[in-house]
Amino acid sequence: MKLHEPVTGGPCWAELGTDDLAAAERFYGGLFGWRPETDPGQRASGHTVARLGGAAVAGLTPLSRPGQPVAWDVVFAVRDADTAVRQVTAAGGTVAEGPVDVPGHGRFVVVVDPTGALFQLWQPGSFTGAGVLNAHGSLGWVELLTREPDRAADFYTTVFGWTVTASAYYPQWGIGGADFGGMVTMDDKFPHEVPAHWLPYFAVTDVDTAAAGATDGGGTVLMEPVSPPDGPRIAVLRDPRGAMFGVYRAGDER
């Protein structure tokens, strides 16, 4: 990711919704070295911030929405949540939850794009998002997997003003000249029941070690470590409760 801090319109956070918060804390703590910290003001809700050193890097929360699967949500920063909701719905998206105020921190909305991929919007207050990006254990890339890439491109460029770097192999999303993510067209290799979705990638110093560590921690390797053309070494993993995420070798971005 060429972004080094959260910016309006770009990815600012990743949040895991899980049915076993303690298990998530153990798994990701062992894999990335995260230290869980529960905000006293949100202790009743169970919302936990994962930290590396003093920096917040990701959120871990109990399931809260009806029918919500165990999954990672990618979060994008907006100036005004209400305005963003109007832009999302005008472009063909829908609202799943919110806007909701998080007192003292900001405001969030859960939305779904026209191809079925869920993501969140964050209007920052005192909390702007991840305190570090692109370093080991932190968010470093986001990827949209969809069966309707043209429709998705129209939606996101309209709502956020993103650029799309033309590539038959792997289109990349950008903002302000900085690429931060990509798009994969879901073909017949993806089971029909798997919906369009956003996938966060976390930076690691060694992808193969991370894949082995995920297995040792009770997770699964969905895509074995691979080095794609003109890209960093990557792997796609699943935690013990079923949430998918990617890892990539930090420092190899182009």
ABEGO torsion letter per residue (X at the ends): XABABBBBGBBABBBBBBABAAAAAAAAAAAAGBBBBBBAAAAAAGBBBBBBEABBABBBBBBABBGBBBBBBBBBBBABAAAAAAAAAAAGBBBABOBBBBBGAEBBBBBBBAAGBBBBBBBBBABAEBABBGBBGBBABBBBBBABAAAAAAAAAAAAGBBBBBBAABBBBBBGGBBABBBBBBBAABBAABBBBBBBBBBBABAAAAAAAAAAAGBBBABBBBBBBGBBBBBBBBBAAGBBBBBBBBGABX
